[in-house]
């Protein structure tokens, strides 16, 4: 006998800005650590400095872009909802 299927729960909404800020802070800490130990790294290890700079820069970009993206998605959803409501009338 098959068990009855449960309803699929709604997706969890995370705090995108907090998550992005924590990851950006992690890249900043990694950058500080790598800069402090740069003299102990081999010549090919200096690439890690630029990796951390890139991660930090993309994190800062994400802190600016994520709220913009969420606002634009909310506006698009509202426009679609109003358009479908008008079409249904």
C-alpha positions as protocol buffer text, in pm:
chain_id: "A"
residue {
  index: 1
  type: UNK
  ca { x: 0 y: 0 z: 0 }
}
residue {
  index: 2
  type: UNK
  ca { x: 146 y: 335 z: -105 }
}
residue {
  index: 3
  type: UNK
  ca { x: 189 y: 608 z: 150 }
}
residue {
  index: 4
  type: UNK
  ca { x: 1 y: 933 z: 85 }
}
residue {
  index: 5
  type: UNK
  ca { x: 211 y: 1214 z: -62 }
}
residue {
  index: 6
  type: UNK
  ca { x: 279 y: 1516 z: 158 }
}
residue {
  index: 7
  type: UNK
  ca { x: 244 y: 1870 z: 32 }
}
residue {
  index: 8
  type: UNK
  ca { x: 565 y: 2029 z: -81 }
}
residue {
  index: 9
  type: UNK
  ca { x: 666 y: 2297 z: 172 }
}
residue {
  index: 10
  type: UNK
  ca { x: 724 y: 2651 z: 46 }
}
residue {
  index: 11
  type: UNK
  ca { x: 1088 y: 2742 z: -22 }
}
residue {
  index: 12
  type: UNK
  ca { x: 1278 y: 2903 z: 263 }
}
residue {
  index: 13
  type: UNK
  ca { x: 1372 y: 3264 z: 211 }
}
residue {
  index: 14
  type: UNK
  ca { x: 1724 y: 3349 z: 324 }
}
residue {
  index: 15
  type: UNK
  ca { x: 1862 y: 3687 z: 417 }
}
residue {
  index: 16
  type: UNK
  ca { x: 2056 y: 3743 z: 95 }
}
residue {
  index: 17
  type: UNK
  ca { x: 2229 y: 4059 z: 208 }
}
residue {
  index: 18
  type: UNK
  ca { x: 2354 y: 3901 z: 532 }
}
residue {
  index: 19
  type: UNK
  ca { x: 2482 y: 3594 z: 350 }
}
residue {
  index: 20
  type: UNK
  ca { x: 2661 y: 3809 z: 93 }
}
residue {
  index: 21
  type: UNK
  ca { x: 2812 y: 4028 z: 367 }
}
residue {
  index: 22
  type: UNK
  ca { x: 2944 y: 3725 z: 559 }
}
residue {
  index: 23
  type: UNK
  ca { x: 3104 y: 3577 z: 249 }
}
residue {
  index: 24
  type: UNK
  ca { x: 3255 y: 3915 z: 158 }
}
residue {
  index: 25
  type: UNK
  ca { x: 3395 y: 3947 z: 509 }
}
residue {
  index: 26
  type: UNK
  ca { x: 3546 y: 3601 z: 469 }
}
residue {
  index: 27
  type: UNK
  ca { x: 3724 y: 3710 z: 151 }
}
residue {
  index: 28
  type: UNK
  ca { x: 3847 y: 4025 z: 330 }
}
residue {
  index: 29
  type: UNK
  ca { x: 3988 y: 3815 z: 617 }
}
residue {
  index: 30
  type: UNK
  ca { x: 4150 y: 3577 z: 369 }
}
residue {
  index: 31
  type: UNK
  ca { x: 4304 y: 3874 z: 189 }
}
residue {
  index: 32
  type: UNK
  ca { x: 4453 y: 4010 z: 511 }
}
residue {
  index: 33
  type: UNK
  ca { x: 4595 y: 3669 z: 602 }
}
residue {
  index: 34
  type: UNK
  ca { x: 4744 y: 3612 z: 258 }
}
residue {
  index: 35
  type: UNK
  ca { x: 4898 y: 3960 z: 253 }
}
residue {
  index: 36
  type: UNK
  ca { x: 5053 y: 3899 z: 595 }
}
residue {
  index: 37
  type: UNK
  ca { x: 5212 y: 3570 z: 486 }
}
residue {
  index: 38
  type: UNK
  ca { x: 5297 y: 3673 z: 129 }
}
residue {
  index: 39
  type: UNK
  ca { x: 5670 y: 3656 z: 196 }
}
residue {
  index: 40
  type: UNK
  ca { x: 5637 y: 3289 z: 289 }
}
residue {
  index: 41
  type: UNK
  ca { x: 5446 y: 3201 z: -29 }
}
residue {
  index: 42
  type: UNK
  ca { x: 5625 y: 3071 z: -337 }
}
residue {
  index: 43
  type: UNK
  ca { x: 5620 y: 3294 z: -643 }
}
residue {
  index: 44
  type: UNK
  ca { x: 5318 y: 3111 z: -782 }
}
residue {
  index: 45
  type: UNK
  ca { x: 5139 y: 3164 z: -448 }
}
residue {
  index: 46
  type: UNK
  ca { x: 5100 y: 3537 z: -508 }
}
residue {
  index: 47
  type: UNK
  ca { x: 4805 y: 3451 z: -729 }
}
residue {
  index: 48
  type: UNK
  ca { x: 4610 y: 3394 z: -407 }
}
residue {
  index: 49
  type: UNK
  ca { x: 4626 y: 3765 z: -330 }
}
residue {
  index: 50
  type: UNK
  ca { x: 4445 y: 3845 z: -654 }
}
residue {
  index: 51
  type: UNK
  ca { x: 4199 y: 3564 z: -591 }
}
residue {
  index: 52
  type: UNK
  ca { x: 4105 y: 3720 z: -257 }
}
residue {
  index: 53
  type: UNK
  ca { x: 4086 y: 4069 z: -409 }
}
residue {
  index: 54
  type: UNK
  ca { x: 3854 y: 3937 z: -680 }
}
residue {
  index: 55
  type: UNK
  ca { x: 3635 y: 3755 z: -427 }
}
residue {
  index: 56
  type: UNK
  ca { x: 3613 y: 4066 z: -211 }
}
residue {
  index: 57
  type: UNK
  ca { x: 3533 y: 4288 z: -510 }
}
residue {
  index: 58
  type: UNK
  ca { x: 3261 y: 4053 z: -635 }
}
residue {
  index: 59
  type: UNK
  ca { x: 3119 y: 4040 z: -284 }
}
residue {
  index: 60
  type: UNK
  ca { x: 3095 y: 4420 z: -273 }
}
residue {
  index: 61
  type: UNK
  ca { x: 2926 y: 4413 z: -613 }
}
residue {
  index: 62
  type: UNK
  ca { x: 2684 y: 4152 z: -479 }
}
residue {
  index: 63
  type: UNK
  ca { x: 2599 y: 4371 z: -180 }
}
residue {
  index: 64
  type: UNK
  ca { x: 2488 y: 4643 z: -421 }
}
residue {
  index: 65
  type: UNK
  ca { x: 2329 y: 4422 z: -687 }
}
residue {
  index: 66
  type: UNK
  ca { x: 2128 y: 4172 z: -480 }
}
residue {
  index: 67
  type: UNK
  ca { x: 1882 y: 4431 z: -338 }
}
residue {
  index: 68
  type: UNK
  ca { x: 1840 y: 4582 z: -685 }
}
residue {
  index: 69
  type: UNK
  ca { x: 1770 y: 4237 z: -829 }
}
residue {
  index: 70
  type: UNK
  ca { x: 1514 y: 4157 z: -559 }
}
residue {
  index: 71
  type: UNK
  ca { x: 1334 y: 4490 z: -612 }
}
residue {
  index: 72
  type: UNK
  ca { x: 1320 y: 4442 z: -988 }
}
residue {
  index: 73
  type: UNK
  ca { x: 1186 y: 4087 z: -948 }
}
residue {
  index: 74
  type: UNK
  ca { x: 920 y: 4208 z: -704 }
}
residue {
  index: 75
  type: UNK
  ca { x: 815 y: 4483 z: -948 }
}
residue {
  index: 76
  type: UNK
  ca { x: 796 y: 4234 z: -1234 }
}
residue {
  index: 77
  type: UNK
  ca { x: 583 y: 3999 z: -1024 }
}
residue {
  index: 78
  type: UNK
  ca { x: 351 y: 4286 z: -929 }
}
residue {
  index: 79
  type: UNK
  ca { x: 321 y: 4391 z: -1295 }
}
residue {
  index: 80
  type: UNK
  ca { x: 237 y: 4035 z: -1399 }
}
residue {
  index: 81
  type: UNK
  ca { x: -18 y: 4002 z: -1120 }
}
residue {
  index: 82
  type: UNK
  ca { x: -190 y: 4329 z: -1213 }
}
residue {
  index: 83
  type: UNK
  ca { x: -184 y: 4241 z: -1582 }
}
residue {
  index: 84
  type: UNK
  ca { x: -343 y: 3902 z: -1518 }
}
residue {
  index: 85
  type: UNK
  ca { x: -601 y: 4062 z: -1287 }
}
residue {
  index: 86
  type: UNK
  ca { x: -693 y: 4314 z: -1557 }
}
residue {
  index: 87
  type: UNK
  ca { x: -710 y: 4041 z: -1819 }
}
residue {
  index: 88
  type: UNK
  ca { x: -937 y: 3836 z: -1595 }
}
residue {
  index: 89
  type: UNK
  ca { x: -1186 y: 4122 z: -1550 }
}
